[in-house]
Amino acid sequence: MPLALYALTAGAFGIGVTEFVIMGLLLEVSADLNVSISAAGLLISGYALGVVAGAPILSALTGRWSRTTLLIALMVVFTLGNLACALAPDYWSLMAARVLTAFAHASFFGVGSVVATGLVASEKRASAIAIMFTGLTVANILGVPFGTWLGQAFGWRSTFWAVTLVGLVALAIIVTLVPRDDGSSSKEDNGSALAVLARPQVLLGLLTTVLSWVGVFAAFTYIAPILTRITGFSESAVSPILLVFGGGLIAGNLLGGRFADRWLAQSVLGSLALLSLVLFAMGCAVHEEITAVIAIGLFGTAAFATVPPLQMWVLEKAEGAGQGLASSFNIAAFNLGNAIGAGLGGLVIERGPGLGAVIWIAGLVPITAFAVAFTAQRMEHRRTTREAVCDPAAS
């Protein structure tokens, strides 16, 4: 794989740390800024909403920029956003800085996915996306625990100073390694790009992504209380177990890319079916410590095995003009699924059957995603069949 691909991985690592590290620093932030823990938790929600809002806004403003220029600009926004977080004098300044930083998220992964596929041969495009997303998985395994430790030891602002440095390094790597384009193949007319979002196949792809990650985050958001209250682990055991989950993320990401290179549609459907089966199995497995740990690792594998196929699928359905916009919207769809999933899990706990039912409810959602993806595939099959009948020479 070309070195330029690993430059995108470095950027993905920094963005991944920024997104998730605040989860481990809620107590420190709430104490320092004199706000409640629940208010500090809204910094996570604010970031997620910034990701969702950033995709259409930045796509509208930068549609005619070359992709390389846009990637560089996004890393500048990311770096300045984290610098603003480190310097934030109060809660609302920190919230604004988090939202600013989030604006770079969807567009970076969206445009980065398109750039990544252009750096490799056509039969390795999904694997290229997977390698870029490895930065996100490594951020969860190494970057977030280290950032949490740093913030607890030296104050939460030190974590954002460190991520600012990561942003500067990633920016330098991208400027150095990612080849410049002349913009002839990457500039998108806003009207043509927006038209892509009206395609049924693209819309169904985005819906599939949202639903799949509703299931993932309905379970993952509440994994700590599940492990402590249902399985019986101590609170100190949760972090090491999450390392097992992180290892599963890396394995699933790379496997999902490998399979999607060869059988894209089958990988989308198969990964969704696998995710549902693993969640149902985990519903049984969490009652015993050993099986719970195994299930957590498989959960991570099944969760991220969906990412390269779903991202590649939307890119393929978008085709030509509008790929960058559709790809960015698909990243926003992942984050929208995260937010909805966390809310669904909370609803099940507070007003439904309770904590023990969260995993089972989460397992039902990917089945819905499977049905949507299957419907999209059948529509595509009927369309190609009609075209072959109308134009036998083309077949």
HUJOTA-V107525 format. One record per run of one state. SS is the DSSP state (hx for helix, st for strand, lp for the rest). FROM is the first residue (numbers start at 0). TO is the last residue. Records with the same first field share a line. If there is no record, write none. Layout:
SS = FROM-TO / FROM-TO
//
This chain:
lp = 0-1 / 33-35 / 62-65 / 87-89 / 118-120 / 154-154 / 177-188 / 196-198 / 220-221 / 231-234 / 262-262 / 285-287 / 318-321 / 351-353 / 390-390 / 394-394
hx = 2-32 / 36-61 / 66-86 / 90-117 / 121-153 / 155-176 / 189-195 / 199-219 / 222-230 / 235-261 / 263-284 / 288-317 / 322-350 / 354-389 / 391-393
//
